[in-house]
Amino acid sequence: MSSEERLLQFLKEGKDWERKPTSIAGVFLFKLPEYRGRPPTIAIEINPLNSNGAPSKKRGIVIKSSEELNSILELIGNSKVLQLAQSIDNVNPERKTVVKGESNDVFEI
C-alpha cells in the first residue's frame, strides 16, 4: 500500500483529533474533523519528543499545507527568533519532564 493510500485510509477511518506517530521522531499525523463546511483533513503536527520519547507538549505546531510549512520555515530560520529563544533559555527556570506511554502503531515515511 502506498503512502498516499495509507493517508487516505487514515483520513477515512481515523478518529477526529487522532494523533498518529510517523517514522520521524517528533512528527505526527493529525486528523482534523469537519468544521464549518470544511471536510475532515489531515495535518502534520511537529511536537519534539522529551527525554522519555513522549511528545513534549499537549499540542505541537500543526501544519495544514506546504504553503503554511514554508511560512513557518521562514520564521524559524530568522536569526532573531534563534536569539529570542536563547534569551528565553537564559531567563526561564529548568522544567521537569513527565513520563507518558507510547504507541506501536507508526506511520512509516
Beta strands, then each sheet from edge to edge (+ up, - down):
strand 1: 19-21
strand 2: 27-32
strand 3: 41-46
strand 4: 61-63
sheet 1: 1+ 2- 3+ 4-
end
